[in-house]
Amino acid sequence: RKEVEQDPGPFNVPEGATVAFNCTYSNSASQSFFWYRQDCRKEPKLLMSVYSSGNEDGRFTAQLNRASQYISLLIRDSKLSDSATYLCVVRGGGFKTIFGAGTRLFVKA
Amino acid sequence: SQTIHQWPATLVQPVGSPLSLECTVEGTSNPNLYWYRQAAGRGLQLLFYSVGIGQISSEVPQNLSASRPQDRQFILSSKKLLLSDSGFYLCAWSDLRAGETQYFGPGTRLLVL
C-alpha cells in the first residue's frame, strides 16, 4: 500500500461546479497535512494546510479525518484557473514528507 | 520576503556526464533544505534534506549526492548521469517559523540522453 494515495483523475468539471478530492494515508502517526497545487511544468505551490478542525480559504475547504486516515479538499464554484494537479502532502515525525502523485482537475467553460 | 532560486532551468546532458544543480534561498537564515525529483506523471520523491551547513541526509540510494557549503546554498551533483536520472528536480526550504511548510523553487528540468 502506498503511504499516500490519491485518485489520479482526471476530473473534468464545468465552471461553477463543486468538486471534491480525497487522499488517504497509511501512517497513523502522521502529524501535518497539506494540499499543494501544481500547474503543468511548474513547481508545487502551497494551497492550504489542513487542520484537525477543518479549515476554509475562500472557495476551498480542507478536512482531516484522523480516524479514517484521510484528508479532503473541496472546491466550490470552480474557475477555469483552478485547472491544475492537486497534491496531497503528509508529514510524519522528523523530516519525512510524503507527496501523493496528484489528482488532475480540468475545469471547462 | 523569502525567495528560492534554482539554476539552470533546463539541462540536456549525455549519459555518463557529470551534473551540478544549484539552489539558493534568500530572506531567511538556517533553513531546512530539500532536493526532490519528480519523474514524468509521478509524485515527488525526496532525495536529500539538510538541517545545516555540511549536514546531509539521504532518503534513497542513488548515484546522486548533495552538499551544503553555505547556509543558504544547496547543491545536487552526480559524477556520471544515468538515463533514469531524467526528471524535474525541485529544491525546497522550510523553517520552524513557517510551521515547517515547504516552499519550492522553480525547478530544473533534466533530460539525460
Backbone of each chain as ProteinMPNN parsed JSONL, in Angstrom:
{"seq_chain_A": "RKEVEQDPGPFNVPEGATVAFNCTYSNSASQSFFWYRQDCRKEPKLLMSVYSSGNEDGRFTAQLNRASQYISLLIRDSKLSDSATYLCVVRGGGFKTIFGAGTRLFVKA", "coords_chain_A": {"N_chain_A": [[0.846, -1.193, 0.0], [0.558, 2.205, -0.859], [2.091, 5.012, 0.782], [0.808, 7.462, 0.687], [-2.138, 8.007, -0.96], [-3.863, 8.978, -3.866], [-6.655, 9.618, -5.979], [-5.955, 9.575, -9.319], [-7.43, 10.86, -11.25], [-8.293, 12.041, -14.565], [-10.341, 14.724, -13.265], [-13.021, 16.08, -14.813], [-14.752, 18.958, -14.983], [-17.491, 21.319, -15.226], [-17.356, 24.917, -15.369], [-18.128, 26.564, -12.323], [-18.954, 24.358, -10.973], [-18.946, 22.13, -8.112], [-16.312, 20.365, -6.679], [-14.691, 17.531, -5.273], [-11.843, 16.17, -3.693], [-10.235, 13.287, -2.445], [-7.815, 11.925, -0.178], [-5.829, 9.365, 1.021], [-3.882, 8.176, 3.782], [-1.262, 6.155, 5.157], [0.228, 6.07, 7.499], [-0.462, 6.233, 10.753], [0.694, 7.882, 12.591], [1.194, 10.268, 11.445], [1.65, 13.81, 11.254], [1.299, 16.384, 10.137], [-0.522, 18.017, 7.543], [-1.141, 18.829, 4.156], [-2.356, 20.608, 1.278], [-1.191, 20.994, -1.957], [-0.852, 22.84, -4.98], [-0.145, 22.175, -8.349], [0.81, 23.483, -11.328], [1.053, 22.776, -14.858], [4.256, 21.705, -15.638], [5.405, 23.294, -13.746], [6.55, 24.393, -10.457], [5.359, 22.884, -7.363], [2.921, 24.599, -5.412], [1.999, 25.873, -2.266], [-1.29, 25.356, -1.319], [-3.101, 25.113, 0.85], [-2.827, 24.512, 4.382], [-3.894, 21.72, 6.368], [-6.031, 21.449, 8.974], [-6.93, 19.908, 12.11], [-9.491, 20.607, 12.864], [-10.638, 21.268, 10.545], [-10.587, 23.553, 7.806], [-11.073, 26.621, 6.017], [-10.65, 28.47, 3.026], [-11.639, 30.915, 1.307], [-13.019, 29.743, -1.607], [-12.176, 27.223, -1.106], [-12.103, 24.304, 0.866], [-10.735, 22.374, 3.422], [-10.491, 19.197, 4.945], [-9.797, 16.997, 7.684], [-9.655, 13.656, 8.604], [-8.791, 11.835, 11.071], [-9.348, 9.371, 12.214], [-10.169, 7.727, 10.109], [-8.074, 8.13, 8.5], [-7.791, 9.997, 6.318], [-7.662, 12.855, 4.149], [-9.375, 15.664, 2.78], [-10.267, 17.766, 0.007], [-12.251, 20.382, -0.93], [-13.601, 22.12, -3.596], [-15.395, 24.87, -4.369], [-17.654, 26.437, -6.713], [-16.11, 26.275, -9.185], [-13.403, 27.578, -11.091], [-11.998, 28.396, -14.302], [-9.319, 28.809, -13.955], [-8.691, 27.126, -11.902], [-7.868, 24.765, -12.891], [-5.517, 22.284, -12.693], [-2.983, 20.233, -11.132], [-3.568, 18.626, -8.098], [-1.902, 18.151, -5.151], [-1.619, 15.962, -2.489], [-0.216, 16.114, 0.697], [1.671, 14.661, 3.242], [3.061, 14.776, 6.384], [5.241, 13.163, 8.506], [6.826, 12.318, 11.593], [9.857, 14.114, 12.289], [11.669, 14.709, 9.311], [10.362, 13.48, 7.327], [8.5, 13.669, 4.569], [5.745, 13.012, 2.644], [4.606, 13.016, -0.618], [1.621, 12.812, -2.435], [0.767, 11.363, -5.638], [-0.86, 13.026, -7.013], [-3.897, 14.645, -8.134], [-5.531, 15.261, -11.092], [-7.199, 18.085, -12.318], [-9.544, 19.372, -14.535], [-11.146, 22.202, -15.519], [-13.849, 23.256, -17.352], [-15.16, 25.579, -19.728]], "CA_chain_A": [[0.0, 0.0, 0.0], [1.319, 3.443, -0.904], [1.958, 5.792, 2.001], [-0.21, 8.474, 0.413], [-2.82, 7.628, -2.2], [-4.859, 9.896, -4.422], [-7.257, 9.277, -7.259], [-5.224, 10.416, -10.288], [-8.331, 11.577, -12.14], [-8.634, 13.439, -14.329], [-11.694, 15.187, -13.008], [-13.44, 17.087, -15.796], [-15.954, 19.586, -14.437], [-17.803, 22.618, -15.839], [-17.226, 26.093, -14.5], [-19.192, 26.723, -11.346], [-19.237, 23.091, -10.281], [-18.242, 21.793, -6.867], [-15.559, 19.126, -6.875], [-14.015, 17.11, -4.042], [-10.775, 15.187, -3.813], [-9.837, 12.625, -1.211], [-6.455, 11.417, -0.109], [-5.666, 8.504, 2.195], [-2.505, 7.992, 4.206], [-1.133, 4.884, 5.862], [0.913, 6.204, 8.777], [-1.348, 6.855, 11.732], [1.449, 8.843, 13.397], [1.399, 11.485, 10.648], [1.386, 14.964, 12.099], [0.903, 17.592, 9.408], [-1.165, 17.686, 6.275], [-1.205, 19.996, 3.286], [-2.691, 20.492, -0.131], [-0.423, 21.835, -2.861], [-1.317, 22.909, -6.355], [0.962, 22.2, -9.306], [0.46, 23.726, -12.728], [1.848, 21.984, -15.783], [5.658, 22.042, -15.803], [5.778, 24.291, -12.738], [6.76, 23.839, -9.123], [4.18, 22.866, -6.492], [2.732, 25.763, -4.547], [1.103, 25.586, -1.158], [-2.665, 25.826, -1.415], [-3.512, 25.316, 2.231], [-2.576, 23.479, 5.374], [-5.127, 21.056, 6.785], [-6.055, 21.38, 10.439], [-7.832, 18.878, 12.644], [-10.856, 21.13, 12.956], [-11.07, 21.677, 9.207], [-10.348, 24.968, 7.553], [-11.637, 27.138, 4.771], [-9.985, 29.645, 2.477], [-12.429, 31.294, 0.135], [-13.784, 28.648, -2.212], [-11.514, 25.962, -0.794], [-12.291, 23.782, 2.221], [-9.959, 21.164, 3.674], [-10.922, 18.447, 6.122], [-8.93, 15.901, 8.109], [-10.318, 12.609, 9.376], [-7.684, 11.012, 11.585], [-9.809, 8.009, 12.485], [-10.174, 7.003, 8.834], [-6.797, 8.448, 7.859], [-7.874, 10.642, 5.012], [-7.918, 14.284, 4.079], [-10.17, 16.001, 1.611], [-10.255, 19.147, -0.48], [-13.485, 20.726, -1.635], [-13.526, 23.371, -4.338], [-16.727, 25.333, -4.774], [-17.706, 27.432, -7.78], [-14.852, 26.081, -9.912], [-13.0, 28.533, -12.129], [-11.076, 27.849, -15.301], [-7.971, 28.91, -13.397], [-8.462, 26.06, -10.925], [-7.314, 23.611, -13.605], [-4.158, 22.034, -12.198], [-2.875, 18.983, -10.382], [-3.609, 18.91, -6.66], [-1.057, 17.187, -4.454], [-1.847, 15.731, -1.059], [1.097, 16.009, 1.335], [1.566, 14.187, 4.626], [4.348, 14.866, 7.066], [5.325, 12.4, 9.738], [7.808, 12.876, 12.515], [11.128, 14.443, 11.643], [11.623, 15.391, 8.018], [9.772, 12.614, 6.317], [7.322, 14.273, 3.94], [5.319, 12.169, 1.529], [3.706, 13.65, -1.572], [0.832, 11.97, -3.311], [1.07, 11.537, -7.062], [-1.663, 14.145, -7.508], [-5.173, 14.49, -8.83], [-5.638, 16.286, -12.132], [-8.506, 18.727, -12.456], [-9.776, 20.227, -15.693], [-12.39, 22.963, -15.439], [-14.16, 23.666, -18.723], [-16.164, 26.643, -19.887]], "C_chain_A": [[0.878, 1.239, 0.0], [1.082, 4.231, 0.378], [0.909, 6.888, 1.865], [-0.836, 8.139, -0.938], [-3.859, 8.66, -2.589], [-5.43, 9.297, -5.696], [-6.591, 10.164, -8.31], [-6.131, 11.248, -11.181], [-8.066, 11.165, -13.587], [-10.109, 13.661, -13.994], [-11.982, 16.293, -14.029], [-14.754, 17.685, -15.325], [-16.22, 20.899, -15.166], [-17.534, 23.739, -14.839], [-18.413, 26.175, -13.55], [-19.511, 25.467, -10.555], [-18.482, 23.02, -8.95], [-17.562, 20.444, -7.066], [-14.809, 18.811, -5.581], [-12.98, 16.048, -4.347], [-10.513, 14.57, -2.445], [-8.415, 12.111, -1.325], [-6.358, 10.555, 1.144], [-4.188, 8.346, 2.513], [-2.416, 6.788, 5.128], [-0.528, 5.016, 7.256], [0.041, 6.958, 9.783], [-0.637, 7.891, 12.603], [1.724, 10.143, 12.642], [0.908, 12.701, 11.423], [0.852, 16.179, 11.358], [0.414, 17.213, 8.026], [-1.341, 18.964, 5.46], [-1.823, 19.612, 1.951], [-1.821, 21.495, -0.89], [-1.096, 21.8, -4.22], [-0.096, 22.953, -7.258], [0.409, 22.405, -10.712], [1.451, 22.991, -13.616], [3.266, 22.546, -15.907], [6.123, 23.162, -14.862], [6.01, 23.606, -11.403], [5.456, 23.788, -8.338], [4.144, 24.129, -5.638], [1.704, 25.428, -3.479], [-0.266, 26.187, -1.407], [-3.195, 26.114, -0.009], [-3.034, 24.179, 3.119], [-3.92, 22.89, 5.78], [-5.068, 20.871, 8.287], [-7.119, 20.39, 10.896], [-9.287, 19.329, 12.645], [-11.423, 21.478, 11.589], [-10.82, 23.157, 9.014], [-10.785, 25.349, 6.15], [-10.853, 28.36, 4.338], [-10.711, 30.004, 1.193], [-13.254, 30.131, -0.366], [-13.254, 27.264, -1.858], [-11.734, 25.571, 0.67], [-11.518, 22.481, 2.353], [-10.448, 20.521, 4.969], [-9.926, 17.333, 6.397], [-9.767, 14.919, 8.929], [-9.232, 11.637, 9.84], [-8.125, 9.562, 11.8], [-9.756, 7.149, 11.222], [-8.933, 7.266, 8.011], [-6.985, 8.952, 6.433], [-8.061, 12.146, 5.189], [-8.666, 14.571, 2.787], [-9.992, 17.474, 1.262], [-11.519, 19.352, -1.283], [-13.292, 22.067, -2.315], [-14.933, 23.728, -4.796], [-16.611, 26.338, -5.903], [-16.415, 27.409, -8.614], [-14.645, 27.135, -10.982], [-12.077, 27.837, -13.118], [-9.657, 27.804, -14.739], [-7.685, 27.868, -12.317], [-7.879, 24.809, -11.584], [-5.842, 23.444, -13.238], [-4.136, 20.62, -11.631], [-2.779, 19.316, -8.903], [-2.906, 17.775, -5.914], [-1.41, 17.139, -2.973], [-0.483, 15.48, -0.421], [0.926, 15.67, 2.801], [2.953, 14.19, 5.238], [4.285, 14.085, 8.377], [6.275, 13.059, 10.71], [9.102, 13.175, 11.787], [10.918, 15.115, 10.306], [10.96, 14.568, 6.927], [8.473, 13.24, 5.803], [6.987, 13.465, 2.706], [4.32, 12.941, 0.677], [2.917, 12.582, -2.312], [1.171, 12.264, -4.76], [0.204, 12.609, -7.71], [-2.944, 13.726, -8.187], [-5.298, 15.618, -9.842], [-7.066, 16.777, -12.246], [-8.512, 19.567, -13.719], [-11.132, 20.893, -15.514], [-12.658, 23.538, -16.823], [-15.257, 24.71, -18.751], [-17.486, 26.059, -20.366]], "O_chain_A": [[1.836, 1.323, 0.769], [0.017, 4.137, 0.988], [0.204, 7.201, 2.824], [-0.132, 8.006, -1.939], [-4.626, 9.147, -1.758], [-4.749, 8.553, -6.403], [-6.654, 11.389, -8.202], [-5.687, 12.218, -11.797], [-7.649, 10.03, -13.821], [-10.986, 12.891, -14.387], [-11.277, 17.3, -14.094], [-15.768, 16.989, -15.274], [-15.289, 21.529, -15.669], [-17.495, 23.522, -13.628], [-19.55, 25.892, -13.926], [-20.257, 25.515, -9.577], [-17.521, 23.752, -8.713], [-18.173, 19.498, -7.564], [-14.351, 19.715, -4.882], [-13.208, 15.146, -5.153], [-10.565, 15.252, -1.421], [-7.891, 11.895, -2.418], [-6.769, 10.986, 2.222], [-3.345, 8.379, 1.617], [-3.386, 6.442, 5.803], [-0.752, 4.156, 8.107], [-0.159, 8.167, 9.668], [-1.29, 8.688, 13.277], [2.417, 11.021, 13.155], [-0.091, 12.648, 12.14], [0.037, 16.926, 11.9], [0.862, 16.238, 7.423], [-1.646, 20.03, 5.996], [-1.813, 18.448, 1.551], [-1.725, 22.668, -0.528], [-1.811, 20.857, -4.56], [0.867, 23.668, -6.983], [-0.367, 21.591, -11.213], [2.545, 22.629, -13.183], [3.451, 23.717, -16.239], [7.091, 23.872, -15.138], [5.718, 22.423, -11.225], [4.54, 24.563, -8.612], [5.173, 24.65, -5.208], [0.685, 24.792, -3.745], [-0.391, 27.383, -1.672], [-3.673, 27.212, 0.279], [-2.862, 23.045, 2.673], [-4.964, 23.502, 5.556], [-4.165, 20.217, 8.809], [-8.067, 20.081, 10.175], [-10.198, 18.525, 12.45], [-12.562, 21.933, 11.485], [-10.842, 23.925, 9.976], [-10.855, 24.523, 5.239], [-10.444, 29.18, 5.16], [-10.425, 29.459, 0.127], [-14.091, 29.594, 0.359], [-13.822, 26.252, -2.268], [-11.576, 26.383, 1.581], [-11.628, 21.593, 1.508], [-10.769, 21.2, 5.944], [-9.297, 16.796, 5.486], [-10.495, 15.318, 9.838], [-8.816, 10.744, 9.102], [-7.343, 8.636, 11.585], [-9.348, 5.988, 11.266], [-8.76, 6.687, 6.938], [-6.422, 8.413, 5.481], [-8.542, 12.628, 6.214], [-8.59, 13.806, 1.825], [-9.624, 18.299, 2.097], [-11.819, 18.59, -2.203], [-12.869, 23.037, -1.686], [-15.574, 22.969, -5.523], [-15.591, 27.014, -6.038], [-15.723, 28.421, -8.722], [-15.577, 27.533, -11.682], [-11.458, 26.82, -12.805], [-8.896, 26.876, -15.014], [-6.546, 27.746, -11.867], [-7.443, 23.892, -10.889], [-5.029, 24.345, -13.446], [-5.141, 19.91, -11.65], [-2.003, 20.183, -8.502], [-3.272, 16.606, -6.034], [-1.485, 18.17, -2.304], [0.316, 14.71, -0.953], [0.145, 16.3, 3.515], [3.901, 13.659, 4.66], [3.419, 14.305, 9.224], [6.495, 14.268, 10.633], [9.404, 12.547, 10.772], [10.072, 16.001, 10.183], [10.999, 14.926, 5.749], [7.479, 13.322, 6.525], [7.829, 13.258, 1.832], [3.32, 13.453, 1.18], [3.472, 11.577, -2.757], [1.784, 13.285, -5.073], [0.489, 13.053, -8.822], [-3.068, 12.629, -8.732], [-5.185, 16.792, -9.49], [-8.014, 15.992, -12.267], [-7.609, 20.371, -13.951], [-12.149, 20.214, -15.374], [-11.81, 24.22, -17.398], [-16.158, 24.72, -17.912], [-18.453, 26.796, -20.558]]}, "seq_chain_B": "SQTIHQWPATLVQPVGSPLSLECTVEGTSNPNLYWYRQAAGRGLQLLFYSVGIGQISSEVPQNLSASRPQDRQFILSSKKLLLSDSGFYLCAWSDLRAGETQYFGPGTRLLVL", "coords_chain_B": {"N_chain_B": [[10.839, 39.322, 2.185], [10.923, 35.775, 1.59], [12.808, 34.114, -0.911], [13.47, 31.637, -3.391], [15.868, 30.236, -5.45], [16.72, 28.469, -8.412], [19.019, 26.953, -10.608], [20.441, 25.428, -13.573], [17.46, 26.284, -15.507], [16.639, 24.45, -17.413], [18.165, 21.477, -18.694], [20.145, 19.512, -20.787], [21.815, 16.578, -20.933], [24.457, 14.26, -21.757], [24.506, 10.693, -21.255], [26.539, 9.522, -18.614], [27.876, 11.855, -18.168], [28.903, 14.554, -15.913], [27.011, 16.214, -13.243], [25.706, 19.231, -11.93], [23.579, 20.927, -9.952], [22.189, 23.896, -8.724], [20.919, 25.554, -5.836], [19.603, 28.318, -4.172], [18.652, 30.217, -1.311], [16.964, 33.112, -0.229], [16.444, 35.666, 2.238], [15.965, 34.341, 4.607], [17.301, 32.578, 7.44], [19.341, 29.785, 8.325], [17.71, 27.722, 7.12], [15.813, 24.656, 6.633], [16.673, 22.479, 4.052], [15.812, 20.929, 0.952], [16.018, 18.396, -1.565], [14.142, 17.268, -4.248], [12.906, 14.868, -6.615], [10.909, 14.653, -9.489], [9.491, 12.401, -11.506], [8.192, 12.001, -14.826], [4.724, 12.376, -14.776], [4.485, 11.398, -12.213], [4.687, 11.262, -8.575], [6.361, 13.452, -6.167], [9.632, 12.651, -5.168], [11.539, 12.467, -2.316], [14.913, 13.236, -2.172], [17.235, 14.231, -0.809], [17.855, 15.849, 2.346], [18.655, 18.702, 4.387], [19.723, 20.027, 7.45], [21.503, 21.869, 8.191], [24.67, 23.578, 7.585], [26.855, 21.507, 5.842], [25.514, 19.264, 6.716], [23.94, 16.5, 5.643], [21.294, 14.418, 4.714], [20.363, 11.374, 3.273], [17.692, 10.071, 1.434], [17.135, 8.053, -0.383], [18.927, 5.406, -1.985], [21.292, 6.085, -4.537], [22.906, 7.388, -7.505], [23.411, 10.005, -7.027], [24.507, 12.933, -5.254], [24.57, 15.284, -2.518], [25.344, 18.578, -1.372], [26.026, 21.093, 1.088], [27.413, 23.845, 1.15], [27.204, 26.416, 2.123], [25.071, 28.351, 4.319], [22.664, 28.979, 2.98], [22.74, 27.665, 0.582], [22.405, 24.989, -1.599], [23.441, 22.088, -3.168], [23.123, 19.811, -5.809], [24.556, 16.911, -7.074], [26.199, 14.801, -9.505], [28.462, 12.275, -10.514], [28.412, 10.68, -12.739], [25.937, 10.618, -14.992], [22.865, 8.792, -15.364], [20.437, 7.347, -17.62], [18.061, 7.103, -16.257], [18.112, 9.191, -14.515], [16.836, 11.34, -15.532], [14.411, 13.92, -15.191], [12.345, 16.121, -13.205], [13.775, 18.351, -11.153], [13.485, 19.532, -7.961], [14.048, 22.028, -5.588], [13.553, 22.794, -2.178], [12.593, 24.769, 0.697], [12.265, 25.092, 4.265], [11.181, 26.269, 7.495], [11.0, 26.456, 11.088], [9.56, 28.675, 11.859], [7.767, 28.991, 9.885], [6.095, 26.959, 10.263], [7.126, 24.676, 9.294], [6.243, 24.288, 6.746], [6.832, 23.546, 3.369], [8.47, 25.297, 0.783], [8.818, 25.717, -2.641], [11.404, 25.931, -5.148], [11.727, 27.072, -8.613], [12.499, 24.874, -10.078], [14.486, 22.457, -11.964], [14.601, 21.164, -15.127], [15.708, 18.163, -16.22], [17.149, 16.343, -18.806], [18.434, 13.351, -19.74], [20.372, 11.97, -22.195]], "CA_chain_B": [[10.215, 38.022, 1.956], [11.867, 34.733, 1.2], [12.774, 33.648, -2.299], [14.329, 30.49, -3.635], [16.303, 30.227, -6.841], [17.368, 27.268, -8.921], [19.514, 27.018, -11.978], [19.709, 26.055, -14.664], [16.042, 25.938, -15.614], [16.592, 23.213, -18.182], [19.503, 20.935, -18.949], [20.214, 18.269, -21.554], [23.162, 16.048, -20.696], [24.657, 12.885, -22.218], [24.766, 9.66, -20.245], [27.928, 9.454, -18.179], [28.441, 13.182, -17.889], [28.65, 14.998, -14.527], [25.87, 17.106, -13.041], [25.7, 20.116, -10.772], [22.42, 21.812, -9.891], [22.351, 24.777, -7.572], [19.727, 26.129, -5.221], [19.914, 29.282, -3.125], [17.497, 30.79, -0.642], [17.193, 34.462, 0.289], [15.436, 36.196, 3.134], [15.807, 33.532, 5.807], [18.574, 32.013, 7.87], [19.296, 28.42, 8.828], [16.531, 26.966, 6.677], [15.949, 23.266, 6.221], [16.685, 22.454, 2.594], [15.409, 19.627, 0.427], [16.018, 18.105, -3.002], [13.158, 16.295, -4.698], [12.827, 14.572, -8.051], [9.584, 14.27, -9.972], [9.511, 11.782, -12.824], [7.008, 12.372, -15.612], [3.465, 11.772, -14.373], [4.602, 10.738, -10.91], [4.796, 12.13, -7.405], [7.686, 13.912, -5.785], [10.43, 11.735, -4.349], [12.568, 13.171, -1.555], [16.244, 12.684, -2.4], [18.121, 14.649, 0.277], [17.493, 17.03, 3.112], [19.766, 19.234, 5.168], [19.294, 20.899, 8.545], [22.534, 22.864, 8.442], [25.858, 23.51, 6.738], [27.595, 20.256, 5.91], [24.684, 18.16, 7.225], [23.13, 15.973, 4.549], [20.686, 13.108, 4.911], [19.904, 10.813, 2.011], [16.484, 9.269, 1.615], [17.132, 6.893, -1.27], [20.247, 5.14, -2.581], [21.335, 6.505, -5.929], [24.213, 7.895, -7.907], [23.43, 11.438, -6.798], [24.965, 13.381, -3.941], [24.199, 16.661, -2.225], [26.241, 19.285, -0.468], [25.549, 22.385, 1.578], [28.64, 24.555, 1.527], [26.837, 27.635, 2.845], [23.783, 28.221, 5.0], [21.514, 29.102, 2.096], [23.098, 27.105, -0.711], [22.25, 23.528, -1.616], [23.904, 21.655, -4.478], [22.892, 18.411, -6.164], [25.617, 16.543, -8.006], [26.422, 13.423, -9.915], [29.714, 12.117, -11.266], [28.083, 10.06, -14.029], [24.49, 10.549, -15.112], [22.195, 7.654, -15.979], [19.196, 7.713, -18.296], [16.999, 7.148, -15.253], [18.203, 10.431, -13.742], [15.989, 12.36, -16.149], [13.267, 14.283, -14.37], [12.176, 17.503, -12.77], [14.422, 18.438, -9.85], [12.946, 20.653, -7.206], [14.642, 22.369, -4.303], [12.562, 23.404, -1.295], [13.077, 25.173, 2.017], [11.258, 25.231, 5.313], [11.715, 26.546, 8.824], [10.036, 26.311, 12.171], [8.715, 29.858, 11.944], [6.707, 28.846, 8.879], [5.389, 25.718, 10.55], [7.768, 23.618, 8.512], [5.703, 24.207, 5.389], [7.911, 23.588, 2.38], [8.285, 26.196, -0.355], [9.627, 25.17, -3.719], [11.975, 26.728, -6.214], [11.091, 26.855, -9.916], [12.857, 23.561, -10.6], [15.353, 22.228, -13.118], [14.157, 20.015, -15.926], [16.905, 17.482, -16.709], [16.966, 15.258, -19.758], [19.684, 12.634, -19.968], [20.243, 11.251, -23.466]], "C_chain_B": [[11.258, 37.034, 1.446], [11.705, 34.368, -0.276], [13.753, 32.502, -2.442], [14.611, 30.414, -5.124], [16.934, 28.877, -7.171], [17.897, 27.545, -10.31], [20.382, 25.816, -12.276], [18.239, 25.645, -14.672], [15.846, 24.636, -16.379], [18.013, 22.782, -18.512], [19.366, 19.643, -19.734], [21.651, 17.782, -21.463], [23.289, 14.639, -21.267], [24.864, 11.945, -21.033], [26.255, 9.645, -19.905], [28.573, 10.779, -17.862], [28.157, 13.578, -16.437], [27.483, 15.982, -14.475], [26.117, 17.99, -11.828], [24.517, 21.052, -10.887], [22.525, 22.63, -8.612], [21.029, 25.386, -7.127], [20.179, 27.124, -4.157], [18.625, 29.887, -2.582], [17.877, 32.158, -0.116], [16.1, 34.815, 1.279], [15.157, 35.352, 4.358], [17.178, 33.01, 6.202], [18.334, 30.632, 8.46], [18.037, 27.661, 8.398], [16.841, 25.479, 6.589], [15.841, 23.268, 4.704], [16.464, 21.036, 2.095], [15.674, 19.574, -1.082], [15.004, 17.003, -3.267], [13.369, 16.03, -6.18], [11.392, 14.153, -8.36], [9.742, 13.695, -11.371], [8.192, 12.101, -13.512], [5.773, 11.622, -15.123], [3.483, 11.105, -13.011], [4.743, 11.756, -9.789], [6.227, 12.538, -7.128], [8.367, 12.869, -4.896], [11.515, 12.538, -3.641], [13.904, 12.472, -1.749], [17.167, 12.959, -1.21], [17.448, 15.755, 1.079], [18.676, 17.417, 3.989], [19.242, 20.185, 6.23], [20.346, 21.954, 8.857], [23.729, 22.653, 7.533], [26.57, 22.175, 6.954], [26.796, 19.062, 6.388], [23.719, 17.714, 6.137], [22.578, 14.618, 4.942], [20.113, 12.637, 3.591], [18.71, 9.911, 2.275], [16.487, 8.004, 0.76], [18.542, 6.668, -1.816], [20.241, 5.489, -4.067], [22.736, 6.979, -6.263], [24.286, 9.404, -7.804], [23.993, 11.728, -5.418], [24.556, 14.828, -3.753], [25.228, 17.263, -1.285], [25.624, 20.611, -0.078], [26.76, 23.162, 2.079], [28.388, 25.846, 2.302], [25.422, 27.476, 3.386], [22.602, 28.164, 4.042], [21.805, 28.59, 0.689], [23.068, 25.588, -0.631], [22.555, 23.067, -3.029], [23.626, 20.171, -4.641], [23.876, 18.034, -7.263], [25.541, 15.081, -8.398], [27.745, 13.37, -10.671], [29.438, 11.557, -12.645], [26.574, 9.873, -14.116], [24.031, 9.263, -15.798], [20.941, 8.151, -16.694], [18.067, 7.923, -17.282], [17.065, 8.393, -14.365], [17.374, 11.557, -14.355], [14.79, 12.649, -15.252], [13.269, 15.76, -14.056], [12.708, 17.582, -11.341], [13.996, 19.723, -9.152], [13.676, 20.799, -5.885], [13.557, 23.03, -3.454], [13.223, 23.806, 0.012], [11.907, 25.212, 2.995], [11.949, 25.722, 6.577], [10.584, 26.518, 9.848], [9.075, 27.485, 12.22], [7.58, 29.806, 10.934], [5.979, 27.528, 9.074], [5.898, 24.546, 9.735], [7.077, 23.386, 7.173], [6.845, 24.34, 4.405], [7.515, 24.469, 1.201], [9.3, 25.822, -1.418], [10.212, 26.249, -4.622], [11.33, 26.36, -7.535], [11.472, 25.54, -10.58], [13.829, 23.594, -11.77], [14.863, 20.986, -13.835], [15.394, 19.41, -16.586], [16.525, 16.353, -17.651], [18.324, 14.636, -20.024], [19.498, 11.778, -21.224], [21.369, 10.243, -23.68]], "O_chain_B": [[12.318, 37.411, 0.945], [10.594, 34.324, -0.803], [14.737, 32.408, -1.708], [13.703, 30.517, -5.95], [17.581, 28.243, -6.338], [17.29, 28.282, -11.087], [20.99, 25.24, -11.374], [17.833, 24.757, -13.923], [14.99, 23.822, -16.031], [18.93, 23.599, -18.597], [18.562, 18.779, -19.384], [22.584, 18.478, -21.863], [22.312, 13.89, -21.26], [25.328, 12.346, -19.966], [27.111, 9.742, -20.784], [29.69, 10.827, -17.346], [27.272, 13.006, -15.801], [27.031, 16.505, -15.494], [26.671, 17.543, -10.824], [24.45, 21.874, -11.802], [22.902, 22.118, -7.557], [20.151, 25.686, -7.936], [21.04, 26.809, -3.335], [17.642, 30.046, -3.305], [18.984, 32.349, 0.387], [14.973, 34.33, 1.179], [14.199, 35.622, 5.083], [18.106, 33.002, 5.392], [17.273, 30.348, 9.016], [17.378, 27.03, 9.225], [18.003, 25.089, 6.481], [15.011, 23.979, 4.137], [16.875, 20.067, 2.733], [15.566, 20.583, -1.778], [15.001, 15.959, -2.615], [13.933, 16.851, -6.903], [10.758, 13.412, -7.609], [10.086, 14.412, -12.31], [7.201, 12.429, -12.86], [5.766, 10.392, -15.061], [2.585, 10.327, -12.69], [4.899, 12.954, -10.03], [7.17, 12.052, -7.752], [7.752, 12.292, -3.999], [12.318, 13.21, -4.289], [14.022, 11.268, -1.521], [17.796, 12.047, -0.673], [16.599, 16.491, 0.576], [19.556, 16.611, 4.292], [18.413, 21.048, 5.944], [20.118, 22.834, 9.688], [23.795, 21.667, 6.799], [26.849, 21.772, 8.084], [27.329, 17.955, 6.463], [22.805, 18.446, 5.757], [23.309, 13.765, 5.446], [19.461, 13.398, 2.876], [18.709, 9.101, 3.202], [15.899, 6.994, 1.146], [19.267, 7.627, -2.081], [19.269, 5.205, -4.767], [23.632, 6.972, -5.419], [25.143, 10.023, -8.435], [23.96, 10.878, -4.527], [24.232, 15.519, -4.719], [25.888, 16.564, -0.516], [24.812, 21.179, -0.809], [27.087, 23.142, 3.266], [29.252, 26.312, 3.044], [24.677, 26.588, 2.971], [21.656, 27.404, 4.252], [21.186, 29.032, -0.279], [23.63, 24.985, 0.283], [21.993, 23.594, -3.988], [23.862, 19.376, -3.732], [24.015, 18.746, -8.257], [24.92, 14.255, -7.73], [28.102, 14.31, -11.381], [30.123, 11.895, -13.61], [26.002, 9.059, -13.391], [24.703, 8.725, -16.678], [20.444, 9.241, -16.409], [17.231, 8.813, -17.44], [16.169, 8.621, -13.552], [17.231, 12.618, -13.749], [14.228, 11.746, -14.634], [14.078, 16.534, -14.568], [12.161, 16.958, -10.432], [14.13, 20.828, -9.679], [13.893, 19.827, -5.161], [12.723, 23.761, -3.989], [14.263, 23.269, 0.394], [10.744, 25.345, 2.614], [13.167, 25.602, 6.71], [9.399, 26.551, 9.515], [7.908, 27.321, 12.578], [6.562, 30.48, 11.092], [5.321, 27.035, 8.158], [5.194, 23.56, 9.519], [7.318, 22.363, 6.531], [7.736, 25.169, 4.595], [6.395, 24.401, 0.692], [10.483, 25.636, -1.135], [9.624, 27.309, -4.834], [10.493, 25.459, -7.597], [10.832, 25.132, -11.549], [13.976, 24.601, -12.463], [14.727, 19.913, -13.249], [16.049, 20.055, -17.404], [15.684, 15.514, -17.33], [19.25, 15.309, -20.476], [18.577, 10.965, -21.301], [21.4, 9.56, -24.703]]}, "name": "protein", "num_of_chains": 2, "seq": "RKEVEQDPGPFNVPEGATVAFNCTYSNSASQSFFWYRQDCRKEPKLLMSVYSSGNEDGRFTAQLNRASQYISLLIRDSKLSDSATYLCVVRGGGFKTIFGAGTRLFVKASQTIHQWPATLVQPVGSPLSLECTVEGTSNPNLYWYRQAAGRGLQLLFYSVGIGQISSEVPQNLSASRPQDRQFILSSKKLLLSDSGFYLCAWSDLRAGETQYFGPGTRLLVL"}
